[in-house]
Amino acid sequence: MSMRSRLLAAASALLVLSPAALAEGPDLGRLVTAEDIASWDISIDPSGSGLPPGSGTSKQGEAVYADKCVACHGEKGVGKPNDQLVGGRGSLSGDHAPIKTVGSFWPYATTLFDYVRRAMPLGTPKSLSDDEVYAVAAYVLQLNGIIGEADVMDAHTLPKVQMPNRDGFISFSRTQ
């Protein structure tokens, strides 16, 4: 056996027998508690099931939007540098590429609440209060002409909002 092979074998033996290698495991993470799961179990379905208490108006939402959303979605939701939130109605059919916005594509207002609540603002998701999420949702819906400026969005009114593309999707059962 060459000197190089002997050194390699000795180094390997030391590594394998070292205290770190003999430890029970890498000691990564911790057990997930029921409270941990509850903080992420925030899904809202189209019927509004799971919507939290709270409320917001377009006027309140305009202030939140200016503070936390405008940098990514532009003044009044026109987009740049990120997705456009307003406009595009009537663009889903035809010869041109569709403009998929909250007002033209999304089938349910509750989806808007769910998405904003769990994913926005970029970099600090889940940082908005439920009242702020209702308010931002009201503002974006109002900018799209879907609700009035004085309408209050809450767990009772949001699921009743009729989105322009509500019937634009085909339902299917996964159990067939």
C-alpha positions, 0 to 999 in steps of 0.5 A, a space after each residue: 500500500 502506498 503512502 498516499 493510500 495509507 494517509 487517505 485510509 487514516 484520514 477516512 477512519 478519523 472522519 468516520 470515528 469523529 464525535 460529529 460523525 457519531 452523533 445521532 443526526 444532523 439536529 436540523 429543525 424541530 417538531 411541528 406544533 399544532 400552532 405552527 400548522 394553524 398559522 399556515 392553514 389559511 386557505 379560503 375557498 370560493 364560497 368564502 369558507 375560512 374567511 377571517 373576521 375583519 373588513 375594509 373599503 376601497 378608500 382604506 385599501 388605497 392607503 395600504 396599496 400606496 404604502 405596500 403595493 405600488 412599488 411592484 404593481 404601479 399606480 392604480 394597479 397598471 403594473 410594472 415592474 410586476 403584474 398588472 392588476 387592472 384592465 384586460 376585460 374582453 381580452 381573453 377571447 380573440 386573436 391577441 394575447 390575453 391580458 390576465 388581471 384580477 378584473 379580467 381573469 380571476 373567477 372569484 373575489 375570495 381568491 384575491 383575498 387568499 392570494 394577497 393574504 398568503 403571498 403579499 407583499 413580496 418579501 414580507 408575505 403574511 404581514 398584512 392584517 386581515 383588515 388590510 387584506 380586505 381593504 386592498 382587495 376592495 381597492 383592486 376590485 373597485 379599480 376594476 369596476 367590479 364593486 363601488 367605492 363605498 362597498 365594504 368587503 368582509 367575510 359576508 360580502 366578498 364571496 357574493 362579488 360577481 367576478 366578470 370571468 366567474 363562468 369562464 372556467 370548466 368544472 370537472 370532477 377528479 373522482 371520475 
